Amino acid sequence: YGAAPYGAAPYPGANIGANTGPGGVPHPVGNTVPPKWQPGVPVSQAVTQRSRRPARRTAAFAVSVAAAAVAVVLVVVVMQPPPNEPVTNPTDSPATRLLGQPSEEPPDETSDDETTTPTEDAAKVDLLTPQGVRTAIAALKPVMGGTKVFRAVIYPEYAMVDAPVKGDEHAIDVFSYRDGQAKLDRHGSTSRDAPVDLMKFDWDVLPALLRKADQDLGVRKPKSRYLIVDTSVDFSGVRETVRVYVSDDHRSGYLVANTRGKVITMYPADK
């Protein structure tokens, strides 16, 4: 029959019964409803545009479903405890942390090897009282490993102590007590003096010794008071002594007492 013009059937009746659109262009297989044709738009382009729209919606829906499935899997995995490690505390489980609920914090672990825990009552005690000096001794005892000292200087607010090292009777460790806390400050040198036990003193007589020092040492308005306990000086054959010092802006003096609180001698302030 010869070549058919472009857009015409190759022979009469060739497209009869087929799904065709304007110009004789066949519809895609399975598309029984002709697409809406717009003037100036080729039918083939209209078919292609219409066929792409359902594909885009289908792909977007599939991506959304897949993303939701992945999110669910991640939540389930995070909420599960590790293998062989069951959650014993429900308030500290991974699920609880995921939901943002507070979990119980473990207590802090501190060591008391070289310090004692301060208390509010102990920090407020005047150490130049029977209760105060005994409180300081009790706090220093576990840190020093005993109550023997070469020398102790005690102020109302704090105390400094030279104590023998365990296993070496001449070596010195320096300790302090302040604000209810006892601690090792540093290692000292050595001492040839004999140590004295702080528990050997009758601290109940301390208020009477302080009153006598205020009245009899010639310090008119004492501003400072402190004690020194040691064995470094021989006072009439007595070495285990406590010295009570008082001073003001211009003068100072001290008295010496034995472990029972008996006054051995006094050194008044200069006139």
SVG drawing of the C-alpha trace seen along z (x, -y; Angstrom):
<svg xmlns="http://www.w3.org/2000/svg" viewBox="-13 -48 80 61">
<polyline fill="none" stroke="black" stroke-width="0.4" points="0.0,0.0 3.0,-2.3 4.1,-4.4 1.4,-5.9 1.5,-9.6 2.9,-10.4 0.2,-9.8 -2.1,-7.8 -2.8,-4.1 -0.5,-2.0 -3.6,-0.7 -7.3,-1.2 -8.8,0.3 -5.5,1.1 -6.5,-0.7 -10.0,0.5 -10.7,1.9 -7.5,0.5 -7.3,-2.1 -6.4,-5.2 -6.4,-8.9 -6.3,-11.8 -4.0,-11.4 -4.2,-7.6 -1.7,-7.3 -2.4,-4.1 -3.0,-4.3 -0.5,-2.4 -1.4,1.2 -4.1,1.5 -5.1,-2.2 -8.7,-1.8 -9.7,-5.4 -8.1,-7.9 -6.2,-10.7 -7.6,-14.2 -6.1,-15.8 -5.2,-19.5 -4.8,-21.5 -1.2,-22.0 0.1,-19.1 1.0,-15.9 -1.1,-13.0 2.1,-11.0 3.3,-13.7 -0.1,-13.9 0.0,-10.2 3.5,-10.3 2.7,-13.1 -0.5,-11.4 1.3,-8.1 4.1,-9.7 1.8,-11.2 0.6,-7.9 4.1,-6.6 5.4,-9.7 2.6,-9.3 3.3,-5.6 7.1,-6.2 6.5,-8.9 4.1,-6.6 6.6,-3.7 9.4,-6.0 7.2,-7.2 6.3,-3.7 9.9,-2.6 11.0,-5.6 8.3,-4.8 9.4,-1.2 13.0,-2.1 12.1,-4.6 10.1,-1.8 13.0,0.6 15.4,-2.0 13.1,-2.7 12.7,1.0 16.5,1.6 17.3,-1.4 14.7,-0.3 16.1,3.2 18.8,3.9 22.2,5.3 22.4,9.2 23.1,10.9 22.7,7.6 19.1,7.4 17.8,4.1 17.6,4.4 16.5,0.8 13.5,-0.2 14.1,-3.9 17.5,-3.7 16.6,-1.6 17.4,-2.8 13.7,-3.3 13.6,-5.7 16.5,-7.7 15.0,-7.8 11.8,-9.3 13.8,-11.9 12.7,-10.8 15.3,-11.4 17.3,-8.4 18.8,-7.8 22.4,-8.9 24.9,-6.6 26.3,-7.9 29.8,-9.5 32.5,-7.3 35.0,-9.1 38.0,-7.8 38.6,-8.5 42.2,-7.3 43.8,-10.7 40.9,-12.9 37.8,-12.9 34.4,-14.1 33.6,-17.5 30.3,-18.1 28.5,-21.4 28.6,-21.1 32.3,-20.2 33.2,-23.2 31.6,-25.6 33.3,-24.3 35.8,-26.5 38.9,-24.3 40.0,-26.0 37.2,-24.2 37.1,-20.7 34.6,-19.7 36.5,-21.4 39.9,-20.0 38.5,-16.5 36.6,-16.9 39.9,-17.8 41.8,-14.9 39.0,-12.4 39.2,-13.7 43.0,-13.5 43.3,-10.1 42.3,-8.0 44.3,-10.2 47.5,-10.1 47.1,-6.5 47.0,-7.4 47.0,-10.3 50.7,-10.7 52.4,-13.9 55.8,-15.6 54.1,-18.9 50.6,-20.3 49.6,-24.0 45.9,-24.6 44.1,-27.8 40.3,-28.5 39.7,-27.8 42.3,-25.2 45.2,-23.0 48.6,-22.0 50.2,-18.7 53.6,-17.0 53.1,-13.3 55.4,-10.3 55.3,-8.1 54.1,-4.6 57.1,-2.2 59.6,-5.1 59.5,-6.8 61.7,-9.7 60.2,-10.6 57.5,-13.4 54.3,-13.8 52.5,-17.2 48.7,-17.2 46.1,-19.8 42.5,-20.1 40.2,-22.9 36.5,-23.4 35.8,-19.9 38.3,-18.2 41.6,-16.5 44.2,-15.8 47.9,-15.1 49.6,-18.3 53.1,-17.2 56.0,-15.0 58.4,-16.6 61.9,-15.8 62.8,-14.0 62.7,-14.7 64.7,-13.5 62.0,-14.4 59.7,-11.8 56.1,-11.9 53.2,-12.6 49.7,-11.3 47.1,-14.0 44.6,-11.8 46.8,-11.9 45.8,-15.5 42.8,-16.4 41.1,-18.9 38.3,-19.6 40.7,-22.0 41.3,-24.1 38.7,-26.8 40.3,-27.4 43.8,-27.7 42.5,-30.2 40.9,-32.4 44.2,-32.3 46.2,-33.3 43.9,-36.2 44.0,-37.4 47.6,-36.8 49.8,-37.2 49.6,-41.0 47.9,-41.2 45.2,-43.8 42.9,-43.0 43.9,-39.6 43.1,-39.3 44.8,-36.1 44.9,-32.7 46.5,-29.4 48.0,-26.3 51.3,-24.4 51.6,-20.8 55.1,-19.1 58.0,-17.6 60.8,-19.8 61.4,-21.8 62.1,-20.6 60.1,-22.6 61.3,-21.6 61.6,-18.0 58.4,-17.9 58.4,-17.6 54.9,-16.6 53.3,-20.0 50.7,-22.3 51.5,-26.0 48.7,-28.6 49.6,-31.8 47.7,-35.1 48.6,-38.3 47.3,-41.7 48.8,-44.2 51.8,-45.0 52.3,-42.3 52.2,-38.5 52.8,-35.9 52.2,-32.2 51.8,-29.7 52.9,-26.1 50.8,-23.2 51.3,-19.5 48.9,-16.8 46.6,-17.2 46.2,-20.9 48.4,-22.0 50.3,-25.2 54.1,-24.7 55.3,-28.2 54.2,-31.4 56.0,-33.9 54.0,-37.2 54.1,-39.9 56.7,-42.7 55.4,-45.7"/>
</svg>
